[in-house]
Amino acid sequence: MNITITTKKFHLSPELEQRIERKLHKLDRYFRADADATVRLSTQKNDEIAEVTVVSQGTNFRAEARSGEMFHSLETAVDHLESQLRRHKNKLTQRLQSGAFEGAAPVELPEEVEETSYTPIRQKHFALKPMDVEEAILQMNLLGHSFFLYRDVELDAVAVVYLRKDGGYGQIIAE
């Protein structure tokens, strides 16, 4: 696993760097050797924040923890990441065994909104990975987001899956 450590308003000690590498190499059993791990360490007010993101075969796993001490934040984030990996493995096993996710919920289009001037606060650019709707839902849940943009393999179109207020999933397909 390739590990990249970045800091913001935080000094990285050699002891902490060794602990990061030791903790993340315990996760090697879940990933291939070409997996990339990014650890971001930062300080905000009285909190020390550890954010761990692992990308393997196009799938993102992310965990974040904050506490008064960076060592504790790191331990919590890596433990959360490991539990995500176990859940992901179980979901894939269930999907292969029982054919879960028989399809997405029907799409509900939002009502038109009054025209006003909006200024984007933040922009993200990323490549759309071709995948099916089940994989997109798994990816969205792994990231902890309420929606996920992807390229649908079956329809060969850009699509969005999202979490509905009733707990189901919706899909929007661009034409």
N, C-alpha and C positions, 0 to 999 in steps of 0.2 A: 504494500500500500504506500502510495506517495503522499507524504504529509507536508502541508504548507501551513505555517503558523504566522498570523498577522496580529499586530497589537494596535490599540488606539488608546492613548492616555494611560498606558500600562507598561511597566518595565518587565521584560521576560527574563527570569533568572534561569541559569543552567539546570537547576534542580527541577523547576517546573517544566522545562522543555523535555527533560528525561522522563518525567512522569507522564506527560502527554504522549510521547512516543510509546511508552510501556503500555498505557491504557488502550491506545488505538491499535497496537499490534495484537492485542487480545481479540480484536474484532476481525482479524485476518481470516479466521475460519469461515466467516460469512461471505467473504469477497474473493474475487480473483486478484492476482498480483497487480493488475493494471488499474485498480481502484484509486481514486484521488480523494484525499481527505483534506478539508480546509478547517482550521481552527482559528477563530477570531476571539481575541481576549481584549476586553475593554472595561473601562470604569465609567460609571454614571452616578453622580452624587455619592452615596455611601455604598452602592452596589458594585460588585465585581461580576462581570458577565462573561460566560464562556459559551460560545456558539460553535457547534461541530456540525459540519456538512460533509457527507460522503456521497460521491457520485460513482456508481458502478454500472456499467452496461446501459447507460442512459437513464438509470433510476436514481432519484435523489432521496437521501435520508438526511433529516435535519433535526437537531435537538438544541435547545438553549436553556441555560439555567443561570440564575443570579442569586448571589448570597453576599455575605459580608467578607468572605474569604475566597480567593480564586481557586485554591485546591478543592474546596467543597463544591464550588460551581462546576468545576471540571468533572469531578466524580459524578455529580448528579446528571450532567448532560450526557456523559458516556453511558451511564446506566439507563437513561431514558432512550438513548439511541439503540442500545442492545435490546430493550423490550420492544421497540419498534420493529427491529429486525426479526425477532421471534414471531410477532404478530403477522408481519408480512409473509414469512415462511408458512405460517398456518393458513393464511388467506389463500395463498397460491395452491397449497395442498388441497384445501376445500374446493377451490375453483376447478382444479383438474379432476377431482373425484366426483363432485356433484353437479358440475355445470352451473355454478352460481352465476348470478348476474344475467338473467335471461334477456336482458335488454334494458335500456334506460327508460325512465318515466317520460311521458309525453311532454313536449315542449310547450311552455306557456310564454307568450310574448308579452313584455311589459307595455303598459299604456303609454301613449305619447306624452312627453314632458315638455313644458313650456321652454321656448328657446331663450337661453341665457348664455352669458359668456363664462366659460370655465377655463381655468388655467391649470395645466397638469403640474403637480408638485414633484412627481418623480416619474422617470421613464425607465423601463427595462427592455432590453433587447435580448432575444434568445432564439435559437434555431428550433423550429417545430419538429418534433420527433414523430414519425409515422407510428401509430399504434391503434389498437381497437378501443372501444368504449370501456371495456372492463379494465384494461390496463391503465387508462386515463383516470378512472375512478380510484383505483389503487394508488396511483401516483399522487392524486389530489389529497387523499387521506393520509398518505405518508408525510406529505409536506405540511399538513395541518391547515390547508387553505380551504376556502369555501367555493372556489372555482378552479378550473384548469383548462388551459388552451393547448390544443394539439392538432395534428393532421390525422384525420380518420382514414385508415387503410382501406376499409370497405367502400367508402363513398368518395375517396380521393378529394376531400375537401377539408377546409379548416373548420374545426368544431370546438365548442366549449362544453364541458360538463360542469354542473354546479350542484351544490347542496341546497335543497329546498327547505322551506321553513317547517314543512310537515315531516322532515327527516328522510325523504326520498331523494332521488337524483333526477336532474333534468339535463337535457342536451340541446344546445343551439348549434345549428349547422349553417355555415355561410354558403351562399350560392354564387 
